[in-house]
Amino acid sequence: MGRAPARTRARDAEIPRAARNALSGFALGAAGANVVMQLSRLPVGHGVARSTVESGRIDRHPLKRARTTLTYLAVAYLGTEDERAHLREEVNRSHRPVRSRPGDPVRYNAFDRDLQLWVAACLYKGTEDVYRMLYPGASAADLDALYRHGARLGTTLQMAAGQWPADREAFAAYWDASLDRVSTDALTRDYLTSFARLGFLPGPVAAPLGRTHQFFVTGFLPQRFRDEFGFGWGPRRQAAFTAFGRSAAVVHRLLPPVLAGFPFTYHLWDFRRRMRTGRPIV
């Protein structure tokens, strides 16, 4: 690969160290929990469960959906303004058909900025949880920098910058208030319970991997969401989850940056290759 454009290199210098460190491969452990949190608002849950965009459905094309999500996170956090604008157009194209139809029991629209704020808040919450797990002694300054940068998770779509709560204290107030709006119905509970158990995979694969996936989903979920889905959790599971976090922190610090950031580093490279060659992103 040739040298990156000057604008790209200049933008790289503006990315906080905490944001780079938060995009660890260990964040994949929290990915399932994040899907559950996002879809635990009825309009978001129905928008996904009823989506007619076949190629974007995680229950039918899990690998493609995973690539798209990881690419979005990598570009939102680490991309230049031009790259984020390009990604926005690609995602918008995919999102245009995602809207409720007359007679649907729940109204939804993928361009709803308030719902995009909720999705961005869930993504940020998951990112911060993983960062705190990997860096238990993180300073307030690093956490503040990570939070400010987290606004990109929404502004890379249509969320206005002014919608992002002003600071971490304001975010905590928004998050606590939003938990009162968590709601599921038979459609979304069945969809997300099956997702947590990897029910969209063939039985011989889902059976052994599903238990592990549900363990991590439940471990990274706040209690409000565990209660919503009836996901049991007790001291023994918490002890195992805490031990995982401690081990992850040790391994993460031993890895060179390019490996510590994998697969996000790969997906950022892949996005730039696709953008340069005109290949589809979403």
N, C-alpha and C positions, 0 to 999 in steps of 0.2 A: 504494500500500500504506500502511496505517496504521502507527503506531509499534509497535515490537515490545514484547511484554509485558516487565515489569520483570525477571521471572525470566530471560528470554532475554537481556536486555541484561547482567544480572549475570553470567550464565554466559559470555558473550562475553569479558568482561574477564579470565576465568581461562584463556583459551586462549593458550598461549605463542606469541610472535611467530614462532618457528621452525616451529611447526606450521602456521601460516597461510601462511608463505612456502614450505613444502614442497609444498603443494597447488597446484602450478603446472600450466599446460597442458602443459608439457614432460614432466610425469610420464606422459602418455599414451604416450610413447616407450618407457617401461619396462613398460607394462601387459602386453604379450604375454609378456615374460620372466617376469613374476610368475605368470601362469597356468601356465607351464611348471614353475616351481619348486614351486608348490603341488601340482600333480598328479603330481609326481615321487615321491610316496609312494603306494604301491599302493592303500591304502584310499581315499585322496582321489581318485586317478586313476580307480579303478573306480567310485566313487560318482558322479563326473561323467560318465564315458563310458557308464555303464549307466543313467543317470538316466531315470526314467519321467516326470519333470516336464517335459513337452514345451516349455512356455513359457519355461523357464529354460535351455535348451540353447544354448550359444554357436554350435554348428555349424548350428543350424536357425533361431535367432532372434538373430543377432549384435547388432542394434541395441538390442533390448530388454534383452539380457544386459548390454551395455555401460552402458545407462542405470541398471540396477539396481546394478551394481558401483560406478559413479561416485557414485551416490546414497549407497550404503553408506559409502564413504570420506569423503564430504563430511559426512554426519551423524555418523559415528563421531568424526571430528576436530573438527568445528565445532558440532555440535548440543548442545542442552540435555539434561539428564537425562530429561525427559519425552519429548523427541523421540527419544532413543536407545531408550527403553523401547518407544515406539510402533513404531519400526523393528524392534526385536527380535521383537515379536509378529508382524509381517508376514513377516519372514524365517523364523521358526519355522514358520508355517503352510505356507510353501513347502517347508521342509526335512523335514517330518514323513514324507513318503513315501520319503525318500532313505535307504534302509537295505538291506543285502544280504538276499537270500532264501535259503531252504534250498537247498543245492547249488551256490551261487555259489562260485567259486574263491577269492575274497578277501572277508573280512568287513569291513563298513563301516557306519557310522552317522553321519549328519550332526550328531548331538548329542554325539558323542565329544569331550570337552573337551581331551584331549591332541592330537587332530587339529586342533581349533580353535586351539590354541596354535601349532601348526605353520603353519597358514594365516595367523594374525596375525603370526607371525614373518616369514614371506615378505613380507607386505604392508609391514611395518615396514622390512625390509631394503631393499625397493625404494624406499620413501619416503626413507630415509636416503641411499641412493645418488644419487637425484635431487637431494636437498638439497645434498649435498657437491659435486655437479657444478655446481649453480647458485651455491653459496656456498663456493668452495674455501678461503676463509680463515675458515670458521666456527669460533667459539670452543667450547671444551669445555663451557662453561655452556649455550650454545644447543643443542649436541648432546645434553647430558644432559636438558634440558627436552623436546626432541623425543622422546627415548627414553621418558621417563616418561609422556608423553602418548600414546605409541604403544600402551600397554596397552589403550586404548579399542578398538583394532582387534579385540581378543578379548573384552573385557568387554561390548561391545555385543551379543554373543551370550551363550553360557553359560560361557565361560572365567572361572574365578575370578581375582580380582585377584592373589591370592597365587601363582598359577601363573606370572605374568610374572616373568622373571629380575630380580633386585634392581637391577642396574645394567648399564651397557654392557659391562663386563668379564664379568659373569655371562652376559649375552646372547651374547657372542662364544663363550664356552665351550659354551653350549647349541647355538649354530648349528654349530660345528665338530663336535660330537658327532652332531648331526642329519644332517649330510652323509653319515655312515656308513649311514644308514637310507634314503637315496635309492635307489629301485629302480623299474624299469619292466619291463613285459612286452610281448608283441606288441601287445596291445590298447592300452595307454597310449602306447607308443612311436609306433604308427601314428597314433593320435588326435592326439598333440601335435606330431608332425612335420607332419602335414597342417595343423594349426592354425597352426604357425609360418609355413607357406607360403600361408596363407589359402585352403587347399584347399576350404573350405566355400562359397567365393564362386564365381560363374560364371567359367568359364575366361578369357574376355576381360578380366575385371577382376582375377582372381587372378594371372595371368601377370606383368603389370608391377608390381602392388602387392605381390605375394608376396615378391619378392626384397628389396624395401625393408623389409618387415615382418620377414623373417628376419634381415636385417642388424641391426636394432635389438633383436630378441629375443636374438640371439647376443651382441651388444655388451653388453647389460645382464646377461647370465647369468654367474655365477661359473664358473670353469673346470670344476668338478666336474660341472655340468649339461651343459656343452658336450661333455665327454667321453662322458657317458651317451647323448647323442643323435647323436654324431658330427658335430656342427656345427663346421665348420672355421673357424679364425680365425688371422690372421697379422699381421705388422707393418704392412702397407699398410692393412688394414681397421681395425686399432687406431688408426693415425694419423688415418684419416678419422673414426672415432668420437670421438677426442679433440678434433679440430677442431670437430665438431658440438657437443660439450659446451661448449667455449669460446665459440662463437657463441651458444649458447642462454643462457649466463650473461649475456652482454652484452644480448641482446634482452630477457630477463626483467627485468633491472634498469631498463630504459627504459620498460617498460609501467606504466600506472597499476594499482593493486592489483586493481581489479575485473576488468581484462582479464588481468592476470598470473595470477589465480586461475581464469579460465575454462577448462574448463566446470564446475568444481566449484562456483563461485559460483552458476551457473545451476541446477545440480541441487539445491543446498541450497534455493534459492528455490522450485523446482518441488516438492520434498518438502514444504515448509511449506504450499504451496498445496494439494497433494493431501491432506495431513493435515487441513487446515482444512475442506476441502470433502467429505471422506469418500471420496475416490477411491483406488483401489488403488495401492500403492507397488511391490509386487513382481509 
